[in-house]
Amino acid sequence: MKHYEVVQSLSALAQDSRLAIYRLLVQAGEAGLPVGAVADRLKLPGPTLTAHLNILRHAGLVRDTREGRSIRCRADYRRMNALLAFLTENCCGEPTSTCAPACTTTKRKHP
């Protein structure tokens, strides 16, 4: 990933609503979400959501497809992974396990 692409991606995510939109789309998985569903879940007016989505699209973080009269948005996982790889490329020296992303799972207690 080129330096200017990283700056563009991080700049796009450096705003509360855009970060919330992006995280929602990442959580939605490859199926993505219709624009209307994103607006409903995040309580964003249509014009505001459109402006934010345009910035995320321009940064390459979100892609969309038209489905009849609606538009379905998806996070671009290839771009997300490239951004994460760039950010951790020279991480911590040795051993690298100290800076690897950690996923936590919440264990349920059985009643």
Phi and psi restraints in degrees (range 20) as a CNS / XPLOR table:
assign (resid 1 and name C) (resid 2 and name N)
       (resid 2 and name CA) (resid 2 and name C) 1.0 -80.0 20.0 2
assign (resid 2 and name N) (resid 2 and name CA)
       (resid 2 and name C) (resid 3 and name N) 1.0 152.0 20.0 2
assign (resid 2 and name C) (resid 3 and name N)
       (resid 3 and name CA) (resid 3 and name C) 1.0 -54.5 20.0 2
assign (resid 3 and name N) (resid 3 and name CA)
       (resid 3 and name C) (resid 4 and name N) 1.0 -45.8 20.0 2
assign (resid 3 and name C) (resid 4 and name N)
       (resid 4 and name CA) (resid 4 and name C) 1.0 -65.2 20.0 2
assign (resid 4 and name N) (resid 4 and name CA)
       (resid 4 and name C) (resid 5 and name N) 1.0 -30.4 20.0 2
assign (resid 4 and name C) (resid 5 and name N)
       (resid 5 and name CA) (resid 5 and name C) 1.0 -68.8 20.0 2
assign (resid 5 and name N) (resid 5 and name CA)
       (resid 5 and name C) (resid 6 and name N) 1.0 -38.0 20.0 2
assign (resid 5 and name C) (resid 6 and name N)
       (resid 6 and name CA) (resid 6 and name C) 1.0 -64.2 20.0 2
assign (resid 6 and name N) (resid 6 and name CA)
       (resid 6 and name C) (resid 7 and name N) 1.0 -46.5 20.0 2
assign (resid 6 and name C) (resid 7 and name N)
       (resid 7 and name CA) (resid 7 and name C) 1.0 -60.9 20.0 2
assign (resid 7 and name N) (resid 7 and name CA)
       (resid 7 and name C) (resid 8 and name N) 1.0 -42.7 20.0 2
assign (resid 7 and name C) (resid 8 and name N)
       (resid 8 and name CA) (resid 8 and name C) 1.0 -62.6 20.0 2
assign (resid 8 and name N) (resid 8 and name CA)
       (resid 8 and name C) (resid 9 and name N) 1.0 -43.4 20.0 2
assign (resid 8 and name C) (resid 9 and name N)
       (resid 9 and name CA) (resid 9 and name C) 1.0 -65.9 20.0 2
assign (resid 9 and name N) (resid 9 and name CA)
       (resid 9 and name C) (resid 10 and name N) 1.0 -46.7 20.0 2
assign (resid 9 and name C) (resid 10 and name N)
       (resid 10 and name CA) (resid 10 and name C) 1.0 -66.1 20.0 2
assign (resid 10 and name N) (resid 10 and name CA)
       (resid 10 and name C) (resid 11 and name N) 1.0 -37.0 20.0 2
assign (resid 10 and name C) (resid 11 and name N)
       (resid 11 and name CA) (resid 11 and name C) 1.0 -62.6 20.0 2
assign (resid 11 and name N) (resid 11 and name CA)
       (resid 11 and name C) (resid 12 and name N) 1.0 -41.7 20.0 2
assign (resid 11 and name C) (resid 12 and name N)
       (resid 12 and name CA) (resid 12 and name C) 1.0 -63.8 20.0 2
assign (resid 12 and name N) (resid 12 and name CA)
       (resid 12 and name C) (resid 13 and name N) 1.0 -33.7 20.0 2
assign (resid 12 and name C) (resid 13 and name N)
       (resid 13 and name CA) (resid 13 and name C) 1.0 -86.1 20.0 2
assign (resid 13 and name N) (resid 13 and name CA)
       (resid 13 and name C) (resid 14 and name N) 1.0 -7.3 20.0 2
assign (resid 13 and name C) (resid 14 and name N)
       (resid 14 and name CA) (resid 14 and name C) 1.0 -87.2 20.0 2
assign (resid 14 and name N) (resid 14 and name CA)
       (resid 14 and name C) (resid 15 and name N) 1.0 45.8 20.0 2
assign (resid 14 and name C) (resid 15 and name N)
       (resid 15 and name CA) (resid 15 and name C) 1.0 -151.0 20.0 2
assign (resid 15 and name N) (resid 15 and name CA)
       (resid 15 and name C) (resid 16 and name N) 1.0 135.8 20.0 2
assign (resid 15 and name C) (resid 16 and name N)
       (resid 16 and name CA) (resid 16 and name C) 1.0 -52.9 20.0 2
assign (resid 16 and name N) (resid 16 and name CA)
       (resid 16 and name C) (resid 17 and name N) 1.0 -52.5 20.0 2
assign (resid 16 and name C) (resid 17 and name N)
       (resid 17 and name CA) (resid 17 and name C) 1.0 -66.6 20.0 2
assign (resid 17 and name N) (resid 17 and name CA)
       (resid 17 and name C) (resid 18 and name N) 1.0 -41.5 20.0 2
assign (resid 17 and name C) (resid 18 and name N)
       (resid 18 and name CA) (resid 18 and name C) 1.0 -65.8 20.0 2
assign (resid 18 and name N) (resid 18 and name CA)
       (resid 18 and name C) (resid 19 and name N) 1.0 -38.6 20.0 2
assign (resid 18 and name C) (resid 19 and name N)
       (resid 19 and name CA) (resid 19 and name C) 1.0 -64.3 20.0 2
assign (resid 19 and name N) (resid 19 and name CA)
       (resid 19 and name C) (resid 20 and name N) 1.0 -41.0 20.0 2
assign (resid 19 and name C) (resid 20 and name N)
       (resid 20 and name CA) (resid 20 and name C) 1.0 -64.2 20.0 2
assign (resid 20 and name N) (resid 20 and name CA)
       (resid 20 and name C) (resid 21 and name N) 1.0 -42.1 20.0 2
assign (resid 20 and name C) (resid 21 and name N)
       (resid 21 and name CA) (resid 21 and name C) 1.0 -60.6 20.0 2
assign (resid 21 and name N) (resid 21 and name CA)
       (resid 21 and name C) (resid 22 and name N) 1.0 -48.3 20.0 2
assign (resid 21 and name C) (resid 22 and name N)
       (resid 22 and name CA) (resid 22 and name C) 1.0 -63.0 20.0 2
assign (resid 22 and name N) (resid 22 and name CA)
       (resid 22 and name C) (resid 23 and name N) 1.0 -44.8 20.0 2
assign (resid 22 and name C) (resid 23 and name N)
       (resid 23 and name CA) (resid 23 and name C) 1.0 -62.2 20.0 2
assign (resid 23 and name N) (resid 23 and name CA)
       (resid 23 and name C) (resid 24 and name N) 1.0 -39.6 20.0 2
assign (resid 23 and name C) (resid 24 and name N)
       (resid 24 and name CA) (resid 24 and name C) 1.0 -62.0 20.0 2
assign (resid 24 and name N) (resid 24 and name CA)
       (resid 24 and name C) (resid 25 and name N) 1.0 -42.9 20.0 2
assign (resid 24 and name C) (resid 25 and name N)
       (resid 25 and name CA) (resid 25 and name C) 1.0 -69.0 20.0 2
assign (resid 25 and name N) (resid 25 and name CA)
       (resid 25 and name C) (resid 26 and name N) 1.0 -36.0 20.0 2
assign (resid 25 and name C) (resid 26 and name N)
       (resid 26 and name CA) (resid 26 and name C) 1.0 -63.2 20.0 2
assign (resid 26 and name N) (resid 26 and name CA)
       (resid 26 and name C) (resid 27 and name N) 1.0 -43.9 20.0 2
assign (resid 26 and name C) (resid 27 and name N)
       (resid 27 and name CA) (resid 27 and name C) 1.0 -65.8 20.0 2
assign (resid 27 and name N) (resid 27 and name CA)
       (resid 27 and name C) (resid 28 and name N) 1.0 -29.9 20.0 2
assign (resid 27 and name C) (resid 28 and name N)
       (resid 28 and name CA) (resid 28 and name C) 1.0 -69.4 20.0 2
assign (resid 28 and name N) (resid 28 and name CA)
       (resid 28 and name C) (resid 29 and name N) 1.0 -19.6 20.0 2
assign (resid 28 and name C) (resid 29 and name N)
       (resid 29 and name CA) (resid 29 and name C) 1.0 81.2 20.0 2
assign (resid 29 and name N) (resid 29 and name CA)
       (resid 29 and name C) (resid 30 and name N) 1.0 -167.2 20.0 2
assign (resid 29 and name C) (resid 30 and name N)
       (resid 30 and name CA) (resid 30 and name C) 1.0 -64.3 20.0 2
assign (resid 30 and name N) (resid 30 and name CA)
       (resid 30 and name C) (resid 31 and name N) 1.0 -24.2 20.0 2
assign (resid 30 and name C) (resid 31 and name N)
       (resid 31 and name CA) (resid 31 and name C) 1.0 -68.2 20.0 2
assign (resid 31 and name N) (resid 31 and name CA)
       (resid 31 and name C) (resid 32 and name N) 1.0 -27.7 20.0 2
assign (resid 31 and name C) (resid 32 and name N)
       (resid 32 and name CA) (resid 32 and name C) 1.0 67.1 20.0 2
assign (resid 32 and name N) (resid 32 and name CA)
       (resid 32 and name C) (resid 33 and name N) 1.0 -164.6 20.0 2
assign (resid 32 and name C) (resid 33 and name N)
       (resid 33 and name CA) (resid 33 and name C) 1.0 -142.6 20.0 2
assign (resid 33 and name N) (resid 33 and name CA)
       (resid 33 and name C) (resid 34 and name N) 1.0 146.7 20.0 2
assign (resid 33 and name C) (resid 34 and name N)
       (resid 34 and name CA) (resid 34 and name C) 1.0 -65.9 20.0 2
assign (resid 34 and name N) (resid 34 and name CA)
       (resid 34 and name C) (resid 35 and name N) 1.0 149.7 20.0 2
assign (resid 34 and name C) (resid 35 and name N)
       (resid 35 and name CA) (resid 35 and name C) 1.0 -54.9 20.0 2
assign (resid 35 and name N) (resid 35 and name CA)
       (resid 35 and name C) (resid 36 and name N) 1.0 -40.6 20.0 2
assign (resid 35 and name C) (resid 36 and name N)
       (resid 36 and name CA) (resid 36 and name C) 1.0 -60.8 20.0 2
assign (resid 36 and name N) (resid 36 and name CA)
       (resid 36 and name C) (resid 37 and name N) 1.0 -37.2 20.0 2
assign (resid 36 and name C) (resid 37 and name N)
       (resid 37 and name CA) (resid 37 and name C) 1.0 -68.0 20.0 2
assign (resid 37 and name N) (resid 37 and name CA)
       (resid 37 and name C) (resid 38 and name N) 1.0 -38.5 20.0 2
assign (resid 37 and name C) (resid 38 and name N)
       (resid 38 and name CA) (resid 38 and name C) 1.0 -62.6 20.0 2
assign (resid 38 and name N) (resid 38 and name CA)
       (resid 38 and name C) (resid 39 and name N) 1.0 -45.7 20.0 2
assign (resid 38 and name C) (resid 39 and name N)
       (resid 39 and name CA) (resid 39 and name C) 1.0 -60.2 20.0 2
assign (resid 39 and name N) (resid 39 and name CA)
       (resid 39 and name C) (resid 40 and name N) 1.0 -44.3 20.0 2
assign (resid 39 and name C) (resid 40 and name N)
       (resid 40 and name CA) (resid 40 and name C) 1.0 -64.8 20.0 2
assign (resid 40 and name N) (resid 40 and name CA)
       (resid 40 and name C) (resid 41 and name N) 1.0 -45.6 20.0 2
assign (resid 40 and name C) (resid 41 and name N)
       (resid 41 and name CA) (resid 41 and name C) 1.0 -67.6 20.0 2
assign (resid 41 and name N) (resid 41 and name CA)
       (resid 41 and name C) (resid 42 and name N) 1.0 -36.1 20.0 2
assign (resid 41 and name C) (resid 42 and name N)
       (resid 42 and name CA) (resid 42 and name C) 1.0 -99.8 20.0 2
assign (resid 42 and name N) (resid 42 and name CA)
       (resid 42 and name C) (resid 43 and name N) 1.0 0.3 20.0 2
assign (resid 42 and name C) (resid 43 and name N)
       (resid 43 and name CA) (resid 43 and name C) 1.0 55.1 20.0 2
assign (resid 43 and name N) (resid 43 and name CA)
       (resid 43 and name C) (resid 44 and name N) 1.0 47.8 20.0 2
assign (resid 43 and name C) (resid 44 and name N)
       (resid 44 and name CA) (resid 44 and name C) 1.0 -109.0 20.0 2
assign (resid 44 and name N) (resid 44 and name CA)
       (resid 44 and name C) (resid 45 and name N) 1.0 136.4 20.0 2
assign (resid 44 and name C) (resid 45 and name N)
       (resid 45 and name CA) (resid 45 and name C) 1.0 -66.2 20.0 2
assign (resid 45 and name N) (resid 45 and name CA)
       (resid 45 and name C) (resid 46 and name N) 1.0 150.0 20.0 2
assign (resid 45 and name C) (resid 46 and name N)
       (resid 46 and name CA) (resid 46 and name C) 1.0 -50.3 20.0 2
assign (resid 46 and name N) (resid 46 and name CA)
       (resid 46 and name C) (resid 47 and name N) 1.0 -52.1 20.0 2
assign (resid 46 and name C) (resid 47 and name N)
       (resid 47 and name CA) (resid 47 and name C) 1.0 -62.2 20.0 2
assign (resid 47 and name N) (resid 47 and name CA)
       (resid 47 and name C) (resid 48 and name N) 1.0 -36.9 20.0 2
assign (resid 47 and name C) (resid 48 and name N)
       (resid 48 and name CA) (resid 48 and name C) 1.0 -66.5 20.0 2
assign (resid 48 and name N) (resid 48 and name CA)
       (resid 48 and name C) (resid 49 and name N) 1.0 -45.7 20.0 2
assign (resid 48 and name C) (resid 49 and name N)
       (resid 49 and name CA) (resid 49 and name C) 1.0 -60.9 20.0 2
assign (resid 49 and name N) (resid 49 and name CA)
       (resid 49 and name C) (resid 50 and name N) 1.0 -42.9 20.0 2
assign (resid 49 and name C) (resid 50 and name N)
       (resid 50 and name CA) (resid 50 and name C) 1.0 -59.2 20.0 2
assign (resid 50 and name N) (resid 50 and name CA)
       (resid 50 and name C) (resid 51 and name N) 1.0 -44.6 20.0 2
assign (resid 50 and name C) (resid 51 and name N)
       (resid 51 and name CA) (resid 51 and name C) 1.0 -62.1 20.0 2
assign (resid 51 and name N) (resid 51 and name CA)
       (resid 51 and name C) (resid 52 and name N) 1.0 -44.1 20.0 2
assign (resid 51 and name C) (resid 52 and name N)
       (resid 52 and name CA) (resid 52 and name C) 1.0 -65.2 20.0 2
assign (resid 52 and name N) (resid 52 and name CA)
       (resid 52 and name C) (resid 53 and name N) 1.0 -43.2 20.0 2
assign (resid 52 and name C) (resid 53 and name N)
       (resid 53 and name CA) (resid 53 and name C) 1.0 -63.0 20.0 2
assign (resid 53 and name N) (resid 53 and name CA)
       (resid 53 and name C) (resid 54 and name N) 1.0 -36.8 20.0 2
assign (resid 53 and name C) (resid 54 and name N)
       (resid 54 and name CA) (resid 54 and name C) 1.0 -62.9 20.0 2
assign (resid 54 and name N) (resid 54 and name CA)
       (resid 54 and name C) (resid 55 and name N) 1.0 -38.4 20.0 2
assign (resid 54 and name C) (resid 55 and name N)
       (resid 55 and name CA) (resid 55 and name C) 1.0 -67.0 20.0 2
assign (resid 55 and name N) (resid 55 and name CA)
       (resid 55 and name C) (resid 56 and name N) 1.0 -43.0 20.0 2
assign (resid 55 and name C) (resid 56 and name N)
       (resid 56 and name CA) (resid 56 and name C) 1.0 -66.7 20.0 2
assign (resid 56 and name N) (resid 56 and name CA)
       (resid 56 and name C) (resid 57 and name N) 1.0 -37.2 20.0 2
assign (resid 56 and name C) (resid 57 and name N)
       (resid 57 and name CA) (resid 57 and name C) 1.0 -64.6 20.0 2
assign (resid 57 and name N) (resid 57 and name CA)
       (resid 57 and name C) (resid 58 and name N) 1.0 -46.3 20.0 2
assign (resid 57 and name C) (resid 58 and name N)
       (resid 58 and name CA) (resid 58 and name C) 1.0 -60.6 20.0 2
assign (resid 58 and name N) (resid 58 and name CA)
       (resid 58 and name C) (resid 59 and name N) 1.0 -32.5 20.0 2
assign (resid 58 and name C) (resid 59 and name N)
       (resid 59 and name CA) (resid 59 and name C) 1.0 -80.0 20.0 2
assign (resid 59 and name N) (resid 59 and name CA)
       (resid 59 and name C) (resid 60 and name N) 1.0 -6.8 20.0 2
assign (resid 59 and name C) (resid 60 and name N)
       (resid 60 and name CA) (resid 60 and name C) 1.0 81.8 20.0 2
assign (resid 60 and name N) (resid 60 and name CA)
       (resid 60 and name C) (resid 61 and name N) 1.0 11.3 20.0 2
assign (resid 60 and name C) (resid 61 and name N)
       (resid 61 and name CA) (resid 61 and name C) 1.0 -87.9 20.0 2
assign (resid 61 and name N) (resid 61 and name CA)
       (resid 61 and name C) (resid 62 and name N) 1.0 -22.7 20.0 2
assign (resid 61 and name C) (resid 62 and name N)
       (resid 62 and name CA) (resid 62 and name C) 1.0 -130.4 20.0 2
assign (resid 62 and name N) (resid 62 and name CA)
       (resid 62 and name C) (resid 63 and name N) 1.0 140.0 20.0 2
assign (resid 62 and name C) (resid 63 and name N)
       (resid 63 and name CA) (resid 63 and name C) 1.0 -128.1 20.0 2
assign (resid 63 and name N) (resid 63 and name CA)
       (resid 63 and name C) (resid 64 and name N) 1.0 158.8 20.0 2
assign (resid 63 and name C) (resid 64 and name N)
       (resid 64 and name CA) (resid 64 and name C) 1.0 -143.2 20.0 2
assign (resid 64 and name N) (resid 64 and name CA)
       (resid 64 and name C) (resid 65 and name N) 1.0 161.9 20.0 2
assign (resid 64 and name C) (resid 65 and name N)
       (resid 65 and name CA) (resid 65 and name C) 1.0 -135.8 20.0 2
assign (resid 65 and name N) (resid 65 and name CA)
       (resid 65 and name C) (resid 66 and name N) 1.0 144.9 20.0 2
assign (resid 65 and name C) (resid 66 and name N)
       (resid 66 and name CA) (resid 66 and name C) 1.0 -84.3 20.0 2
assign (resid 66 and name N) (resid 66 and name CA)
       (resid 66 and name C) (resid 67 and name N) 1.0 132.9 20.0 2
assign (resid 66 and name C) (resid 67 and name N)
       (resid 67 and name CA) (resid 67 and name C) 1.0 -126.6 20.0 2
assign (resid 67 and name N) (resid 67 and name CA)
       (resid 67 and name C) (resid 68 and name N) 1.0 89.7 20.0 2
assign (resid 67 and name C) (resid 68 and name N)
       (resid 68 and name CA) (resid 68 and name C) 1.0 67.7 20.0 2
assign (resid 68 and name N) (resid 68 and name CA)
       (resid 68 and name C) (resid 69 and name N) 1.0 -118.1 20.0 2
assign (resid 68 and name C) (resid 69 and name N)
       (resid 69 and name CA) (resid 69 and name C) 1.0 -94.8 20.0 2
assign (resid 69 and name N) (resid 69 and name CA)
       (resid 69 and name C) (resid 70 and name N) 1.0 -1.8 20.0 2
assign (resid 69 and name C) (resid 70 and name N)
       (resid 70 and name CA) (resid 70 and name C) 1.0 -115.2 20.0 2
assign (resid 70 and name N) (resid 70 and name CA)
       (resid 70 and name C) (resid 71 and name N) 1.0 165.7 20.0 2
assign (resid 70 and name C) (resid 71 and name N)
       (resid 71 and name CA) (resid 71 and name C) 1.0 -120.3 20.0 2
assign (resid 71 and name N) (resid 71 and name CA)
       (resid 71 and name C) (resid 72 and name N) 1.0 130.4 20.0 2
assign (resid 71 and name C) (resid 72 and name N)
       (resid 72 and name CA) (resid 72 and name C) 1.0 -104.9 20.0 2
assign (resid 72 and name N) (resid 72 and name CA)
       (resid 72 and name C) (resid 73 and name N) 1.0 127.0 20.0 2
assign (resid 72 and name C) (resid 73 and name N)
       (resid 73 and name CA) (resid 73 and name C) 1.0 -103.9 20.0 2
assign (resid 73 and name N) (resid 73 and name CA)
       (resid 73 and name C) (resid 74 and name N) 1.0 144.6 20.0 2
assign (resid 73 and name C) (resid 74 and name N)
       (resid 74 and name CA) (resid 74 and name C) 1.0 -136.8 20.0 2
assign (resid 74 and name N) (resid 74 and name CA)
       (resid 74 and name C) (resid 75 and name N) 1.0 146.4 20.0 2
assign (resid 74 and name C) (resid 75 and name N)
       (resid 75 and name CA) (resid 75 and name C) 1.0 -71.4 20.0 2
assign (resid 75 and name N) (resid 75 and name CA)
       (resid 75 and name C) (resid 76 and name N) 1.0 141.0 20.0 2
assign (resid 75 and name C) (resid 76 and name N)
       (resid 76 and name CA) (resid 76 and name C) 1.0 -89.2 20.0 2
assign (resid 76 and name N) (resid 76 and name CA)
       (resid 76 and name C) (resid 77 and name N) 1.0 98.3 20.0 2
assign (resid 76 and name C) (resid 77 and name N)
       (resid 77 and name CA) (resid 77 and name C) 1.0 -67.0 20.0 2
assign (resid 77 and name N) (resid 77 and name CA)
       (resid 77 and name C) (resid 78 and name N) 1.0 -30.2 20.0 2
assign (resid 77 and name C) (resid 78 and name N)
       (resid 78 and name CA) (resid 78 and name C) 1.0 -63.2 20.0 2
assign (resid 78 and name N) (resid 78 and name CA)
       (resid 78 and name C) (resid 79 and name N) 1.0 -45.0 20.0 2
assign (resid 78 and name C) (resid 79 and name N)
       (resid 79 and name CA) (resid 79 and name C) 1.0 -66.4 20.0 2
assign (resid 79 and name N) (resid 79 and name CA)
       (resid 79 and name C) (resid 80 and name N) 1.0 -41.5 20.0 2
assign (resid 79 and name C) (resid 80 and name N)
       (resid 80 and name CA) (resid 80 and name C) 1.0 -60.6 20.0 2
assign (resid 80 and name N) (resid 80 and name CA)
       (resid 80 and name C) (resid 81 and name N) 1.0 -45.6 20.0 2
assign (resid 80 and name C) (resid 81 and name N)
       (resid 81 and name CA) (resid 81 and name C) 1.0 -67.1 20.0 2
assign (resid 81 and name N) (resid 81 and name CA)
       (resid 81 and name C) (resid 82 and name N) 1.0 -35.1 20.0 2
assign (resid 81 and name C) (resid 82 and name N)
       (resid 82 and name CA) (resid 82 and name C) 1.0 -65.4 20.0 2
assign (resid 82 and name N) (resid 82 and name CA)
       (resid 82 and name C) (resid 83 and name N) 1.0 -39.3 20.0 2
assign (resid 82 and name C) (resid 83 and name N)
       (resid 83 and name CA) (resid 83 and name C) 1.0 -64.8 20.0 2
assign (resid 83 and name N) (resid 83 and name CA)
       (resid 83 and name C) (resid 84 and name N) 1.0 -45.6 20.0 2
assign (resid 83 and name C) (resid 84 and name N)
       (resid 84 and name CA) (resid 84 and name C) 1.0 -62.9 20.0 2
assign (resid 84 and name N) (resid 84 and name CA)
       (resid 84 and name C) (resid 85 and name N) 1.0 -40.7 20.0 2
assign (resid 84 and name C) (resid 85 and name N)
       (resid 85 and name CA) (resid 85 and name C) 1.0 -63.1 20.0 2
assign (resid 85 and name N) (resid 85 and name CA)
       (resid 85 and name C) (resid 86 and name N) 1.0 -42.0 20.0 2
assign (resid 85 and name C) (resid 86 and name N)
       (resid 86 and name CA) (resid 86 and name C) 1.0 -61.3 20.0 2
assign (resid 86 and name N) (resid 86 and name CA)
       (resid 86 and name C) (resid 87 and name N) 1.0 -44.9 20.0 2
assign (resid 86 and name C) (resid 87 and name N)
       (resid 87 and name CA) (resid 87 and name C) 1.0 -66.8 20.0 2
assign (resid 87 and name N) (resid 87 and name CA)
       (resid 87 and name C) (resid 88 and name N) 1.0 -28.6 20.0 2
assign (resid 87 and name C) (resid 88 and name N)
       (resid 88 and name CA) (resid 88 and name C) 1.0 -107.1 20.0 2
assign (resid 88 and name N) (resid 88 and name CA)
       (resid 88 and name C) (resid 89 and name N) 1.0 7.7 20.0 2
assign (resid 88 and name C) (resid 89 and name N)
       (resid 89 and name CA) (resid 89 and name C) 1.0 -54.9 20.0 2
assign (resid 89 and name N) (resid 89 and name CA)
       (resid 89 and name C) (resid 90 and name N) 1.0 -43.3 20.0 2
assign (resid 89 and name C) (resid 90 and name N)
       (resid 90 and name CA) (resid 90 and name C) 1.0 -114.1 20.0 2
assign (resid 90 and name N) (resid 90 and name CA)
       (resid 90 and name C) (resid 91 and name N) 1.0 37.5 20.0 2
assign (resid 90 and name C) (resid 91 and name N)
       (resid 91 and name CA) (resid 91 and name C) 1.0 -71.5 20.0 2
assign (resid 91 and name N) (resid 91 and name CA)
       (resid 91 and name C) (resid 92 and name N) 1.0 125.3 20.0 2
assign (resid 91 and name C) (resid 92 and name N)
       (resid 92 and name CA) (resid 92 and name C) 1.0 58.7 20.0 2
assign (resid 92 and name N) (resid 92 and name CA)
       (resid 92 and name C) (resid 93 and name N) 1.0 1.3 20.0 2
assign (resid 92 and name C) (resid 93 and name N)
       (resid 93 and name CA) (resid 93 and name C) 1.0 67.2 20.0 2
assign (resid 93 and name N) (resid 93 and name CA)
       (resid 93 and name C) (resid 94 and name N) 1.0 -131.3 20.0 2
assign (resid 93 and name C) (resid 94 and name N)
       (resid 94 and name CA) (resid 94 and name C) 1.0 -113.8 20.0 2
assign (resid 94 and name N) (resid 94 and name CA)
       (resid 94 and name C) (resid 95 and name N) 1.0 144.7 20.0 2
assign (resid 94 and name C) (resid 95 and name N)
       (resid 95 and name CA) (resid 95 and name C) 1.0 -76.1 20.0 2
assign (resid 95 and name N) (resid 95 and name CA)
       (resid 95 and name C) (resid 96 and name N) 1.0 149.2 20.0 2
assign (resid 95 and name C) (resid 96 and name N)
       (resid 96 and name CA) (resid 96 and name C) 1.0 -79.9 20.0 2
assign (resid 96 and name N) (resid 96 and name CA)
       (resid 96 and name C) (resid 97 and name N) 1.0 -10.4 20.0 2
assign (resid 96 and name C) (resid 97 and name N)
       (resid 97 and name CA) (resid 97 and name C) 1.0 -64.2 20.0 2
assign (resid 97 and name N) (resid 97 and name CA)
       (resid 97 and name C) (resid 98 and name N) 1.0 -21.8 20.0 2
assign (resid 97 and name C) (resid 98 and name N)
       (resid 98 and name CA) (resid 98 and name C) 1.0 -71.6 20.0 2
assign (resid 98 and name N) (resid 98 and name CA)
       (resid 98 and name C) (resid 99 and name N) 1.0 -19.7 20.0 2
assign (resid 98 and name C) (resid 99 and name N)
       (resid 99 and name CA) (resid 99 and name C) 1.0 -116.5 20.0 2
assign (resid 99 and name N) (resid 99 and name CA)
       (resid 99 and name C) (resid 100 and name N) 1.0 9.1 20.0 2
assign (resid 99 and name C) (resid 100 and name N)
       (resid 100 and name CA) (resid 100 and name C) 1.0 -68.3 20.0 2
assign (resid 100 and name N) (resid 100 and name CA)
       (resid 100 and name C) (resid 101 and name N) 1.0 142.0 20.0 2
assign (resid 100 and name C) (resid 101 and name N)
       (resid 101 and name CA) (resid 101 and name C) 1.0 -58.2 20.0 2
assign (resid 101 and name N) (resid 101 and name CA)
       (resid 101 and name C) (resid 102 and name N) 1.0 136.9 20.0 2
assign (resid 101 and name C) (resid 102 and name N)
       (resid 102 and name CA) (resid 102 and name C) 1.0 -111.0 20.0 2
assign (resid 102 and name N) (resid 102 and name CA)
       (resid 102 and name C) (resid 103 and name N) 1.0 125.4 20.0 2
assign (resid 102 and name C) (resid 103 and name N)
       (resid 103 and name CA) (resid 103 and name C) 1.0 -99.2 20.0 2
assign (resid 103 and name N) (resid 103 and name CA)
       (resid 103 and name C) (resid 104 and name N) 1.0 130.8 20.0 2
assign (resid 103 and name C) (resid 104 and name N)
       (resid 104 and name CA) (resid 104 and name C) 1.0 -108.1 20.0 2
assign (resid 104 and name N) (resid 104 and name CA)
       (resid 104 and name C) (resid 105 and name N) 1.0 145.2 20.0 2
assign (resid 104 and name C) (resid 105 and name N)
       (resid 105 and name CA) (resid 105 and name C) 1.0 -117.3 20.0 2
assign (resid 105 and name N) (resid 105 and name CA)
       (resid 105 and name C) (resid 106 and name N) 1.0 139.9 20.0 2
assign (resid 105 and name C) (resid 106 and name N)
       (resid 106 and name CA) (resid 106 and name C) 1.0 -91.0 20.0 2
assign (resid 106 and name N) (resid 106 and name CA)
       (resid 106 and name C) (resid 107 and name N) 1.0 123.3 20.0 2
assign (resid 106 and name C) (resid 107 and name N)
       (resid 107 and name CA) (resid 107 and name C) 1.0 -87.5 20.0 2
assign (resid 107 and name N) (resid 107 and name CA)
       (resid 107 and name C) (resid 108 and name N) 1.0 132.6 20.0 2
assign (resid 107 and name C) (resid 108 and name N)
       (resid 108 and name CA) (resid 108 and name C) 1.0 -85.2 20.0 2
assign (resid 108 and name N) (resid 108 and name CA)
       (resid 108 and name C) (resid 109 and name N) 1.0 140.2 20.0 2
assign (resid 108 and name C) (resid 109 and name N)
       (resid 109 and name CA) (resid 109 and name C) 1.0 -89.5 20.0 2
assign (resid 109 and name N) (resid 109 and name CA)
       (resid 109 and name C) (resid 110 and name N) 1.0 131.1 20.0 2
assign (resid 109 and name C) (resid 110 and name N)
       (resid 110 and name CA) (resid 110 and name C) 1.0 -80.4 20.0 2
assign (resid 110 and name N) (resid 110 and name CA)
       (resid 110 and name C) (resid 111 and name N) 1.0 137.4 20.0 2
